[in-house]
Amino acid sequence: MSAPTNPPELDSALKSLWGASQLPFGAAVQKPYASEGFNQTRHRLEQLVAVRACGLLYGPNGVGKTLLVQHFLAALPDKRYQSLLLSHSSVTGTDLLRLLCRELGQTARMRRSDNVLSIRQGWQQLDRLWPVVVLDEAQNLSATALEEVRLLTCDRHDTQPPFSLLLVGDEQLLPRLQMGINAPLLARLSFCLRLPPWTSQELSGYVQARLQAVGIHANPFEAAALQLLVQAGNGLPRLLNHLAQRALEEAAAQNSRTVTAAHLQRALELLPWVAQLTS
């Protein structure tokens, strides 16, 4: 997928004011910034699949869970693993089985028993490849969908599940799984990983890395603006991206090479819900 195109006037301002090739806080920069939490959690995910276990990964919205999982899955050796990423968490248990069938290259059937058999055949056809199934936004899965997931992890005669399961969700995921109805599923999970909010130092390093990624080597944010940006970012890189991009646009509109605290304040006004998130 190609990078998004900036409006002509903004594209011109990026080049004339900062010598930038793209907006530093947009989709054009695809390489993730490896914060300490990012690296540690990725290492634990590698351990999870290495021992063929199941687990969950949770954290606040905007902390980078989906990005982490995508890069983790992309780095898995093709000769050892087959990954399946499902993000449509509003489906029923029956629909979840059908989705898994299709992801495994099997024909989805009407009857549940036929789909379970097709999934079992799909695992077998992977031969020596170990399946890694990731269910994103898992806090929204229905009780019946979670039960179907549990039953799939039991679908072997020995104690090992037929695949590694990773449930990914926000801060509601763990309390949801700790409900009594989900106790049997929780008992089958041997990893519990949390991606925490970033520290101020990590967010500051992230800002510098994103600027350099598009060719901006002199930080345009004045000290007060950077401090406000990091504080308002609240440990969430996605939130920081939105604020920083709006502030850069405000500075560009005024033909200012320096992004000031006033530009950041204007960005906060343009995103009025940020104050509620950080209060």
C-alpha positions as CSV (number, residue, x, y, z in Angstrom):
1,M,0.0,0.0,0.0
2,S,1.4,3.4,-1.0
3,A,1.8,6.2,1.5
4,P,-1.0,8.8,1.7
5,T,-0.6,12.0,-0.3
6,N,-0.4,15.3,1.5
7,P,-2.3,18.4,0.3
8,P,0.0,20.4,-2.2
9,E,0.3,23.4,0.2
10,L,1.3,21.2,3.1
11,D,3.7,19.1,1.0
12,S,5.4,22.4,-0.1
13,A,5.6,23.6,3.5
14,L,7.2,20.4,4.7
15,K,9.9,20.8,2.2
16,S,10.5,24.5,2.5
17,L,10.3,24.8,6.3
18,W,11.9,21.5,7.4
19,G,13.2,19.7,4.4
20,A,10.9,16.8,5.1
21,S,9.8,14.2,2.6
22,Q,6.6,13.3,4.4
23,L,4.7,14.1,7.6
24,P,6.8,12.5,10.4
25,F,3.8,11.4,12.5
26,G,1.7,9.8,9.7
27,A,1.5,6.5,8.0
28,A,4.5,7.3,5.8
29,V,6.9,6.2,8.6
30,Q,6.4,2.5,8.9
31,K,9.4,1.3,10.9
32,P,8.3,0.9,14.6
33,Y,10.2,2.7,17.3
34,A,11.6,0.0,19.6
35,S,10.8,1.3,23.1
36,E,11.9,-0.8,26.0
37,G,8.4,-2.1,26.5
38,F,8.1,-2.9,22.8
39,N,11.3,-5.0,22.9
40,Q,10.5,-6.8,26.1
41,T,7.0,-7.7,25.0
42,R,8.2,-8.9,21.6
43,H,10.8,-11.1,23.3
44,R,8.1,-12.6,25.4
45,L,5.9,-13.2,22.4
46,E,8.8,-15.1,20.7
47,Q,9.0,-17.2,23.9
48,L,5.3,-17.9,23.7
49,V,5.4,-19.4,20.2
50,A,8.7,-21.1,20.8
51,V,7.2,-23.3,23.6
52,R,3.9,-23.6,21.7
53,A,1.9,-21.9,24.4
54,C,-1.2,-19.7,24.5
55,G,-1.6,-16.3,26.2
56,L,-3.0,-12.8,26.1
57,L,-1.6,-9.3,25.4
58,Y,-3.4,-6.3,26.7
59,G,-2.8,-2.6,27.2
60,P,-4.4,0.8,26.8
61,N,-5.8,1.9,23.4
62,G,-3.1,3.6,21.3
63,V,-0.1,2.1,23.0
64,G,1.0,0.1,19.9
65,K,-0.3,-3.5,20.5
66,T,-1.6,-4.1,17.0
67,L,1.6,-2.6,15.4
68,L,3.7,-4.8,17.7
69,V,1.8,-8.0,16.8
70,Q,2.0,-7.2,13.1
71,H,5.7,-6.8,13.1
72,F,6.1,-9.8,15.4
73,L,4.1,-12.0,13.0
74,A,5.9,-10.7,10.0
75,A,9.3,-11.7,11.5
76,L,8.2,-15.3,12.2
77,P,10.2,-17.8,10.1
78,D,8.0,-18.9,7.2
79,K,9.5,-22.4,7.4
80,R,8.4,-22.9,11.0
81,Y,5.2,-21.0,11.5
82,Q,1.9,-20.1,9.9
83,S,0.2,-17.1,11.3
84,L,-3.5,-16.2,11.2
85,L,-4.6,-12.7,12.4
86,L,-8.4,-12.1,12.9
87,S,-9.5,-8.6,13.9
88,H,-13.3,-8.9,13.4
89,S,-14.1,-9.5,17.1
90,S,-17.9,-8.8,16.8
91,V,-18.6,-12.1,15.1
92,T,-20.5,-14.9,16.8
93,G,-18.9,-18.2,17.8
94,T,-20.2,-19.9,14.6
95,D,-18.9,-17.1,12.4
96,L,-15.5,-17.3,14.1
97,L,-15.3,-21.0,13.1
98,R,-16.2,-20.1,9.5
99,L,-13.5,-17.3,9.5
100,L,-10.9,-19.8,10.7
101,C,-11.9,-22.2,8.0
102,R,-11.4,-19.7,5.3
103,E,-8.1,-18.5,6.8
104,L,-6.9,-22.1,6.6
105,G,-8.0,-22.5,3.0
106,Q,-10.9,-24.7,3.9
107,T,-14.5,-24.3,2.7
108,A,-16.8,-22.9,5.4
109,R,-19.9,-25.1,6.0
110,M,-23.3,-24.4,7.6
111,R,-23.0,-27.0,10.4
112,R,-20.6,-26.4,13.3
113,S,-19.4,-29.9,13.4
114,D,-18.3,-29.7,9.7
115,N,-16.4,-26.5,10.4
116,V,-14.6,-28.0,13.4
117,L,-13.6,-31.0,11.2
118,S,-12.4,-28.6,8.5
119,I,-10.3,-26.7,11.0
120,R,-8.8,-29.9,12.2
121,Q,-7.9,-30.9,8.7
122,G,-6.5,-27.4,8.1
123,W,-4.1,-27.9,11.0
124,Q,-3.0,-31.2,9.6
125,Q,-2.4,-29.8,6.1
126,L,0.1,-27.3,7.6
127,D,2.3,-30.3,8.2
128,R,5.4,-29.1,10.1
129,L,4.3,-25.5,10.3
130,W,3.1,-24.5,13.7
131,P,-0.1,-22.4,13.6
132,V,-0.2,-19.1,15.5
133,V,-3.7,-17.7,15.8
134,V,-4.1,-14.0,16.9
135,L,-7.5,-12.6,17.8
136,D,-7.3,-8.8,18.0
137,E,-9.8,-6.7,19.9
138,A,-10.5,-9.8,21.9
139,Q,-12.2,-7.9,24.7
140,N,-15.3,-7.7,22.3
141,L,-15.6,-11.4,21.7
142,S,-18.8,-12.9,22.8
143,A,-19.0,-15.6,25.5
144,T,-19.9,-18.2,22.8
145,A,-16.9,-17.1,20.7
146,L,-14.5,-17.4,23.6
147,E,-15.9,-20.8,24.4
148,E,-15.4,-21.9,20.8
149,V,-11.8,-20.7,21.1
150,R,-11.3,-22.7,24.2
151,L,-12.7,-25.9,22.7
152,L,-10.4,-25.5,19.7
153,T,-7.4,-25.4,22.0
154,C,-8.6,-28.7,23.6
155,D,-8.9,-30.4,20.2
156,R,-6.0,-32.8,20.7
157,H,-5.6,-36.1,22.6
158,D,-2.5,-34.9,24.5
159,T,-2.2,-31.8,26.7
160,Q,-0.7,-29.5,24.1
161,P,-3.1,-27.3,22.1
162,P,-3.0,-27.7,18.3
163,F,-1.9,-24.1,17.8
164,S,-0.6,-21.1,19.7
165,L,-3.4,-18.7,20.6
166,L,-2.8,-15.0,21.4
167,L,-5.7,-12.9,22.6
168,V,-5.0,-9.2,22.1
169,G,-7.1,-6.4,23.6
170,D,-7.4,-3.3,25.6
171,E,-7.4,-2.9,29.4
172,Q,-10.9,-4.6,29.6
173,L,-9.5,-7.9,28.3
174,L,-8.0,-9.3,31.5
175,P,-11.1,-8.4,33.7
176,R,-13.3,-10.0,31.0
177,L,-11.3,-13.2,31.0
178,Q,-11.3,-13.3,34.8
179,M,-15.1,-13.6,34.9
180,G,-16.2,-17.0,36.2
181,I,-17.7,-18.0,32.8
182,N,-14.3,-17.7,31.2
183,A,-12.3,-19.6,33.9
184,P,-11.8,-22.7,31.7
185,L,-10.3,-20.6,28.9
186,L,-8.1,-18.6,31.3
187,A,-6.7,-21.9,32.7
188,R,-5.3,-22.7,29.3
189,L,-3.4,-19.5,29.0
190,S,0.2,-19.6,30.2
191,F,1.4,-16.1,29.3
192,C,-0.1,-12.8,30.4
193,L,1.6,-9.8,28.8
194,R,0.9,-6.1,29.2
195,L,2.2,-3.4,27.0
196,P,2.4,-0.4,29.3
197,P,2.1,3.3,28.5
198,W,5.4,4.8,27.4
199,T,7.6,6.8,29.6
200,S,8.3,10.5,28.9
201,Q,11.8,9.6,27.9
202,E,10.5,7.0,25.4
203,L,8.0,9.4,23.9
204,S,10.8,12.1,23.5
205,G,13.0,9.5,21.8
206,Y,10.1,8.5,19.6
207,V,9.5,12.1,18.5
208,Q,13.2,12.5,17.5
209,A,13.2,9.2,15.6
210,R,10.1,10.0,13.7
211,L,11.5,13.4,12.7
212,Q,14.7,11.9,11.5
213,A,12.9,9.2,9.5
214,V,11.6,11.9,7.1
215,G,14.8,13.9,7.0
216,I,14.2,16.5,9.8
217,H,17.4,16.5,11.8
218,A,16.8,19.7,13.8
219,N,13.9,19.3,16.1
220,P,11.4,22.0,15.2
221,F,9.5,21.7,18.5
222,E,10.6,24.3,21.1
223,A,11.2,23.0,24.6
224,A,7.9,24.1,26.0
225,A,6.0,22.6,23.0
226,L,7.8,19.3,23.3
227,Q,7.1,19.1,27.0
228,L,3.4,19.8,26.4
229,L,3.3,17.3,23.6
230,V,4.9,14.5,25.7
231,Q,2.6,15.4,28.7
232,A,-0.5,15.4,26.6
233,G,0.5,12.2,24.8
234,N,-0.1,10.4,28.1
235,G,2.2,7.6,27.3
236,L,0.3,6.7,24.1
237,P,2.2,7.1,20.8
238,R,-1.0,7.1,18.7
239,L,-2.3,10.1,20.6
240,L,1.0,11.8,20.4
241,N,1.0,11.3,16.6
242,H,-2.4,13.0,16.2
243,L,-1.3,16.0,18.4
244,A,2.1,16.4,16.8
245,Q,0.7,16.2,13.3
246,R,-2.0,18.9,14.0
247,A,0.7,21.1,15.6
248,L,2.9,20.8,12.6
249,E,0.1,21.7,10.3
250,E,-0.7,24.8,12.4
251,A,3.0,25.8,12.3
252,A,3.1,25.3,8.5
253,A,-0.1,27.4,8.0
254,Q,1.8,30.3,9.7
255,N,5.0,29.6,7.8
256,S,6.8,29.0,11.1
257,R,9.9,26.8,11.2
258,T,9.4,26.5,15.0
259,V,6.5,24.6,16.5
260,T,5.5,26.5,19.6
261,A,3.5,25.8,22.7
262,A,0.7,27.9,21.1
263,H,0.6,25.5,18.1
264,L,0.3,22.6,20.5
265,Q,-2.4,24.4,22.4
266,R,-4.3,24.9,19.1
267,A,-3.8,21.1,18.4
268,L,-5.4,20.3,21.7
269,E,-8.4,22.5,20.9
270,L,-8.8,20.7,17.6
271,L,-8.9,17.4,19.4
272,P,-11.1,18.2,22.4
273,W,-11.4,14.7,23.7
274,V,-7.7,14.5,24.4
275,A,-8.2,16.5,27.6
276,Q,-10.7,13.9,28.8
277,L,-8.2,11.1,28.0
278,T,-5.4,12.7,29.9
279,S,-7.3,14.0,32.9
